[in-house]
Each structure stands twice: as structure tokens, then as C-alpha cells.
């Protein structure tokens, strides 16, 4: 038996999410998840499902509606398909470029971009990470794309730009209620969003303060 | 037996969608659906499901990604969750304000806006219209909100403005493949989006040219 505090023995406490891979992490209300751009320039697709009802998902369309904003900032709640806050963005040391507009990359996206053969993708990472925990999602919700820089013009045009996140920049999300969070270190290498090519991401679960 | 052309006998040919109500309409590839703002200022929440796979839905996040735009314009395809074009926006006589950002209104939205008791809403209209056709959707996708004026600022702030659609303005959607389209004459009366309060909407299915 370990005599360390239970938080220190938590296998979720500090880990590395490998480039191009996904992970699902249960969080209890009050726990915080810190997502660190270890090398800079890396997009992290982020989802959450309520633990009490797996059909209730973190929803970008409901978050935009509740916030009246395209992009959440520090202090904002992130809302579910039932208009409940699931997460709070409690800390952000990055330049603040995050995206709520763009769908998760998937096999068809890479086929249309000219990839030859199979390409790792965020939609498969989402499904696989949940499958490991016995969850079969009915669809792939539109993710919160942390560190992703999608610029909007006055005329509504969108541009896919390189992530401005620097090495060591992090975002901290706090669970408002019990959730399962899914992260994917986006494998995109056919447009400029991942500034240095797909890279590893740091993940740390911080105990309830 | 009618001796009129078959198109004229089609019960979908020309109808009125009552204010605050919804309807589901099957469209075959090539058929066109004209949606007319009979009185001006009315938002129409619009969804589509592929007939070959009801899990494939018209997706605002995939449409924004494929178009590189916040709002589609005449000539644009509207894309599914599988990145296939389901519809084409072939005609638009309105000022062009349409929205892809805001979730369908639902019971909780009206509760949060202070409505007392039950309030008609687009999410229930979507589910009810499909239920009549024996379809139980697994979630309510983010709709294409025709005629809805959501303005975005440079800083990402969003504003809910009155629909600028005039009486008689219409949008025509062409089915690229066989789809079921769902429309809801949005019942919102607690913010300014429906300029004249909820109003009836004209619907017309035009035969393959």
C-alpha cells in the first residue's frame, strides 16, 4: 500500500498524450485538467460527456449561444447540449487562440486533402478513447479545438492559421460536474494549424483545491 | 385520377408552415424546396438527414470547414457529417443573413430566458416532425438558421439582431441526394431575432427542372 497522498498515486496525475493519439479521462466535479503545449504550436481537440447522461455532450453551438462569443476566455463556462455548464476555463497562459467552429478531422477530411491511405484523425481518436471505457457515442460532437487559430474576417471568411501557442503554454479546465473528457493531439499535417507538425501534449489532473 | 402533371398533385407542392410549428419533408435528389418569408423577419431553423443513413446529418461545423465561411451564399453546397454535399443553396432573394453558429432553441433556453411554463421551441419541433415519420434522432444537430441575423464582431462577440428578411424573400435549397429536410418556424419571442414576432412561412417543393 502506498502511503503517499491519494492524489499523488492517481494514474491520471501527470502523463503525456502522444502526438496523433487520443485519451478519455474521467473527472469529478471540482477536479482540474491542465493541458500543456509541450513543444508549442499543437492543437488539442477537446470533448466532454456528462457522467450522469452520456447523451449530454459539451456543445460548441450551445456554448457560443450562452456566452455570446465565438471563443471562450478565462473565467467562462463551457456548456452542454442541455445548456448546463460542464467545464470552466480557469486558466490560459496561451495567446488565447481557440476554436469552436471547425469539425474534428476524420478519414474523409484527409482523403479530401489528398492523403494516401489511412491517416490518424481526431474523430477516430474520440471514438477509440471512449470505446476503451465501454462508451459508444452516437455521434462526434463539434470539439473545442484548444490552441487552434481560426481567424474570421468581417465578411465571414475563415482562415486556418498556425497555432500561436508557445512551448509550455497551458490551459486548465475545471469540471463543474462529473464528466468524461476526451482529448486528441490533432494529427493534422496537411494544413498549417499544427505549427511544428503533430507533437506530444502534457496532461495533468489537479486534485480539488 | 387527376390529369394535371404529377408535380401539381404533390401534397408537398405548396403549403404554409404555421408560426411556431415544424415539418419534415422528404426530397429526392434534384428536387428543390423554396422557403418564403411570407411576412418578413421570420427565422426558419433548417436540418437535413440523408435518406440512406439517418445518422448522416446536415452539419454546420462540417459546412463551415468545407466552405471556409461562417455563412453560406448562393451557389454553395451544404455539407453533412460525412462531408458529403446534401443540399445546394441555389437561390436567395433575402439580404443574405443566415446563421450557422447558434443552437436550436429548446425548453431550457426559454426557461433561462424567463418564460413561464411551456414554450414552443425548435428542438421539440425537430423531434416531433421526425417522429411523425418514424424517425427517432439521436441528437438535435446544430441547425442552419435561415434568415437569422447573428452579427460577429472582430473580437468574436456575437449579437442577436432582428431578421432583415422582407415579406416575399425566399431561399431555395436543392437536394444533392435523397434527404429528409426538417423546418421549424422559430417560436422565439424573448429576443429580437424574429422581427415581427413568430409568423407563418411559405413552403413549396419544386419538381426536378
Interface residues (C-beta under 8 A of the other chain):
Chain A: X55 X57 X59 X60 X61 X62 X64 X65 X68 X69 X70 X71 X81 X82 X83 X101 X102 X103 X106 X108 X109 X112 X138 X139 X140 X142 X152 X154 X156 X157 X158 X159 X160
Chain B: X55 X57 X59 X60 X61 X62 X64 X65 X68 X69 X70 X71 X81 X82 X83 X101 X102 X103 X106 X108 X109 X112 X138 X139 X140 X142 X152 X154 X156 X157 X158 X159 X160
